[in-house]
C-alpha cells in the first residue's frame, strides 16, 4: 500500500467519524434549543459523508464504512456511544471542537496528503483530497460564525453539493464552484 492509499484510508475513517460526531452534536444543539446550529451540524455531517464516499470511491474500498453511515440503527448506536463516553458536550464546546478539527484538517492534514498524492501522481486521490480540504475551510468559517453568535445561524438553510460536499448557507450558487454540479442537485438542510 503506497502513502496515498494509506492517507485515503485515514481520511475516509476521519470523515466517517466526523459525520457521526456532527450528527451527535446536532442532537445536542436541538436539545439546547439551537435549531440553526443543529441544522449546520447536520449539513456538515452530510458533507463529511460525501467526502468519505469520495475517498472510498478512489480507494475502491469495501462498502462497510459507508453502509454504517447509511444505517440509522448503527448511527443511533454510534451517537449513544459518543454520548456515554462524554464526547458530546455543550453546543458551544461542540462548535469549538468542530472548528478545531476542521482547521487542523485544512491547514495540516489535507495539505500533507495532497503533497503525497502529487508526488505519487495519484490524480483521482488528489482531487478527492483537494475537494475535502476546500470544503473543510468553509465548514470552519461556518462553525466560527455559529460559535461567535448562534443567533446568526438561527434561520439559516444549508445546501450541500452531492459530489464534493460544498456547503452553502442560505442561497446556493447556480453551479458548484468546486465541481460544477448544478444547484438543483444540492441537498437542502432546512
C-alpha positions in Angstrom: 0.0 0.0 0.0 1.5 3.4 -1.0 1.4 6.5 1.1 -1.6 8.0 -0.8 -3.6 4.8 -0.2 -2.7 5.0 3.5 -3.7 8.7 3.6 -7.0 7.9 1.9 -7.8 5.2 4.4 -7.1 7.7 7.3 -9.1 10.4 5.6 -12.0 8.1 4.9 -12.2 7.0 8.5 -11.8 10.5 9.8 -14.6 11.8 7.6 -16.9 9.0 8.6 -16.2 9.7 12.3 -16.8 13.4 11.8 -20.1 12.6 10.1 -21.2 10.6 13.1 -19.8 13.2 15.6 -21.7 16.0 13.9 -24.9 14.1 14.0 -24.4 13.7 17.7 -23.6 17.4 18.1 -26.8 18.3 16.1 -28.8 16.2 18.6 -27.3 18.2 21.5 -27.9 21.5 19.8 -31.5 20.6 19.2 -31.8 19.7 22.9 -30.4 23.1 23.9 -32.8 24.9 21.6 -30.2 25.9 19.0 -32.1 24.7 15.9 -29.9 26.7 13.5 -26.7 25.3 14.9 -28.3 21.8 14.7 -29.0 22.3 11.0 -25.4 23.4 10.5 -24.1 20.3 12.2 -26.5 18.1 10.1 -25.3 19.8 6.9 -21.7 19.3 7.9 -22.4 15.6 8.7 -23.8 15.2 5.2 -20.8 16.9 3.6 -18.4 14.7 5.6 -20.3 11.6 4.4 -19.8 12.9 0.8 -16.1 13.2 1.5 -15.9 9.7 2.9 -17.8 8.3 -0.1 -15.4 10.1 -2.4 -12.3 8.8 -0.7 -13.8 5.3 -0.6 -14.6 5.5 -4.3 -11.0 6.4 -5.1 -9.8 3.5 -3.0 -12.4 1.2 -4.4 -12.6 0.1 -0.8 -15.1 -2.1 0.9 -18.6 -0.7 1.5 -18.7 -1.2 5.2 -18.0 2.3 6.4 -20.5 4.0 4.1 -23.1 1.3 4.9 -22.6 2.1 8.6 -23.2 5.8 7.8 -26.4 4.8 5.9 -27.8 2.7 8.7 -30.0 4.6 11.1 -29.7 1.9 13.7 -25.9 1.9 13.5 -25.9 5.7 13.6 -28.1 5.7 16.7 -25.8 3.3 18.4 -22.7 5.3 17.5 -24.3 8.5 18.7 -25.3 6.9 22.0 -21.7 5.6 22.4 -20.3 9.2 21.9 -22.8 10.5 24.4 -21.9 7.8 27.0 -18.1 8.5 26.5 -18.7 12.2 27.3 -17.6 13.2 23.8 -20.8 15.3 23.3 -20.6 18.4 25.5 -22.5 21.8 25.3 -23.2 23.2 21.9 -20.6 25.9 22.4 -18.0 23.3 23.3 -19.1 21.1 20.4 -18.7 24.1 18.0 -15.2 24.7 19.3 -14.3 21.1 18.9 -15.7 21.1 15.3 -13.9 24.3 14.5 -10.6 23.0 15.8 -11.0 19.7 13.9 -11.9 21.4 10.6 -9.0 23.8 11.0 -6.5 21.0 11.6 -7.7 19.2 8.5 -7.5 22.1 6.1 -4.3 23.6 7.5 -2.2 20.4 8.1 -3.7 17.1 7.4 -5.0 17.5 3.8 -2.1 19.6 2.5 0.3 16.9 3.5 -1.9 14.2 2.0 -2.2 16.2 -1.3 1.6 16.6 -1.5 1.9 12.8 -1.2 -0.8 12.3 -3.9 1.0 14.8 -6.2 4.4 13.0 -5.6 2.8 9.7 -6.5 0.9 11.1 -9.5 -2.4 9.9 -7.9 -4.7 12.3 -9.7 -8.1 10.9 -8.5 -6.9 10.8 -5.0 -5.6 14.4 -5.3 -9.0 15.6 -6.5 -10.8 13.9 -3.7 -8.4 15.2 -1.1 -8.5 18.8 -2.5 -12.3 18.9 -2.5 -12.4 17.8 1.1 -9.7 20.3 2.1 -11.5 23.2 0.4 -14.8 22.3 2.0 -13.3 21.9 5.4 -12.2 25.6 5.2 -15.9 26.5 4.5 -17.0 24.4 7.5 -14.5 26.1 9.7 -15.9 29.5 8.7 -19.5 28.4 9.3 -18.6 26.9 12.7 -16.7 30.1 13.7 -19.7 32.2 12.8 -22.1 30.0 14.8 -19.7 30.0 17.8 -19.5 33.8 17.7 -23.3 34.1 17.8 -25.6 31.1 17.5 -28.5 33.5 16.7 -26.8 34.4 13.4 -27.5 31.0 12.0 -30.9 30.5 13.7 -32.8 30.8 10.4 -30.1 29.6 8.1 -30.8 26.9 5.5 -27.8 24.9 4.1 -27.2 23.4 0.7 -24.7 20.6 0.2 -23.2 19.6 -3.2 -23.7 15.8 -3.5 -20.4 15.4 -5.4 -17.8 17.4 -3.4 -19.7 18.4 -0.2 -19.5 22.1 -0.8 -21.7 23.6 1.9 -23.5 26.9 1.3 -25.6 28.9 3.7 -29.0 30.2 2.5 -28.6 30.6 -1.3 -26.7 28.1 -3.4 -24.7 29.3 -6.5 -26.1 28.3 -9.9 -23.3 25.7 -10.2 -20.9 24.4 -7.6 -17.7 26.5 -7.8 -15.6 23.4 -7.0 -17.0 20.7 -9.2 -19.7 22.3 -11.4 -22.8 20.4 -10.2 -26.0 22.3 -10.9 -27.6 23.9 -7.8 -30.8 21.9 -8.4 -28.9 18.8 -7.4 -27.8 20.2 -4.0 -29.1 18.6 -0.8 -31.1 21.0 1.3 -31.0 21.0 5.1 -33.7 23.3 6.4 
